[in-house]
């Protein structure tokens, strides 16, 4: 638990649990923070998150997350996947806010990503490239 002084004393905290059995992973967390929308330290936002991941094969994992916040009564659901190749990985996410995203990267440091927000009409795409310097050779 962390205590932060904002117009008095406000508590910020989080607690979580995780359960694993075979290829299934279930986790849950509860958090309490000041409401960022009002900016008031007297209004607290409580959020519950539940995660489930199923490792279908050694290469494919499917996951989901459900979140609910009180007192604003907002909720959301996200569905995700990850597929690992020998030299690359493909990850994707679909949520109830109308966003679809995907990231394709190889383990040498090159990748593409994209996110489409259908609700706002926002499209974002990117490229990532990691450049690692060659190790120094000792003088001969």
C-alpha positions in Angstrom: 0.0 0.0 0.0 1.2 3.5 -0.8 0.0 6.6 0.9 0.2 9.8 -1.1 -0.6 13.3 0.4 -3.0 15.1 -1.9 -5.3 17.6 0.0 -5.0 15.3 3.0 -4.1 11.6 2.9 -5.3 9.4 0.1 -4.6 5.7 -0.1 -3.6 4.0 -3.3 -3.3 0.2 -3.2 -3.5 -3.0 -5.2 -3.9 -6.7 -4.3 -3.8 -9.6 -6.6 -3.9 -13.4 -6.8 -2.8 -16.0 -9.4 -3.8 -19.6 -9.9 -2.1 -22.0 -12.4 -3.2 -25.5 -13.3 -1.7 -27.2 -16.3 -2.0 -25.0 -19.3 -4.5 -22.6 -17.6 -3.6 -19.4 -15.8 -6.2 -17.4 -13.9 -5.3 -14.1 -12.1 -7.3 -11.4 -10.5 -6.5 -8.0 -9.0 -8.3 -5.2 -7.1 -7.0 -1.7 -7.0 -8.0 1.6 -5.4 -6.8 5.0 -6.8 -8.0 8.6 -6.8 -10.4 9.2 -9.7 -8.3 10.8 -12.6 -11.5 12.2 -14.2 -12.5 14.4 -11.2 -9.0 15.1 -9.9 -10.4 15.0 -6.4 -8.6 13.0 -3.7 -11.9 12.4 -1.9 -13.4 10.4 -4.9 -11.8 7.0 -5.2 -11.9 4.6 -8.1 -12.1 0.9 -7.4 -11.1 -1.4 -10.3 -11.4 -5.2 -10.6 -9.5 -7.1 -13.2 -9.8 -10.8 -14.1 -7.4 -12.5 -16.5 -7.5 -15.9 -18.1 -4.7 -17.4 -20.3 -4.9 -20.8 -22.0 -1.7 -22.2 -23.5 -3.2 -24.1 -26.3 0.1 -25.4 -27.6 3.7 -24.6 -26.8 3.5 -21.9 -29.5 -0.1 -20.6 -29.2 -1.6 -18.8 -26.2 -5.1 -17.3 -26.0 -6.0 -14.8 -23.3 -8.8 -12.6 -22.1 -9.2 -9.8 -19.6 -12.4 -8.4 -18.0 -12.2 -5.1 -16.1 -14.9 -3.3 -14.1 -14.5 0.0 -12.2 -16.8 1.5 -9.5 -18.4 4.0 -9.0 -18.4 5.0 -12.7 -19.6 1.5 -13.6 -17.3 1.2 -16.7 -16.4 -2.2 -18.0 -14.3 -3.7 -20.8 -13.3 -7.0 -22.3 -10.1 -7.8 -24.2 -9.3 -10.9 -26.2 -5.7 -11.6 -27.2 -3.5 -14.2 -28.9 0.2 -14.9 -29.2 1.8 -17.2 -31.7 5.6 -17.9 -31.5 7.6 -19.1 -34.4 11.2 -20.2 -34.2 12.5 -16.7 -35.1 9.4 -14.5 -34.8 6.3 -13.7 -32.8 2.8 -12.6 -33.8 0.6 -10.9 -31.1 -2.9 -9.5 -31.5 -5.6 -7.8 -29.4 -9.3 -7.1 -29.8 -11.3 -5.1 -27.2 -14.8 -3.8 -26.6 -13.7 -0.2 -27.1 -13.5 -0.9 -30.9 -9.7 -1.3 -31.1 -7.9 -4.0 -33.1 -4.1 -4.2 -32.9 -1.4 -6.6 -34.1 2.4 -6.7 -33.7 4.7 -8.9 -35.8 8.3 -9.1 -34.7 11.3 -11.3 -35.3 13.9 -12.0 -32.7 16.7 -10.2 -34.6 15.0 -6.9 -33.8 12.7 -6.0 -36.7 9.0 -5.7 -36.5 5.7 -4.1 -37.6 2.7 -3.0 -35.5 -0.7 -1.5 -36.2 -3.7 -0.4 -34.3 -7.1 0.6 -35.6 -9.6 2.4 -33.4 -12.9 2.0 -35.2 -14.8 4.1 -32.7 -12.6 7.2 -33.3 -11.5 6.5 -36.9 -7.9 6.4 -35.8 -5.3 4.3 -37.6 -1.7 3.9 -36.4 1.1 1.9 -37.9 4.7 1.6 -37.0 8.0 -0.1 -37.6 10.6 -1.1 -35.0 14.2 -1.9 -35.6 16.8 -2.7 -32.9 20.4 -2.0 -34.0 23.0 -3.8 -31.8 26.6 -2.8 -32.1 29.1 -5.6 -33.0 31.2 -6.8 -30.0 34.6 -5.3 -29.9 37.5 -7.5 -31.0 40.6 -7.5 -28.8 43.7 -6.1 -30.5 45.9 -8.6 -32.2 
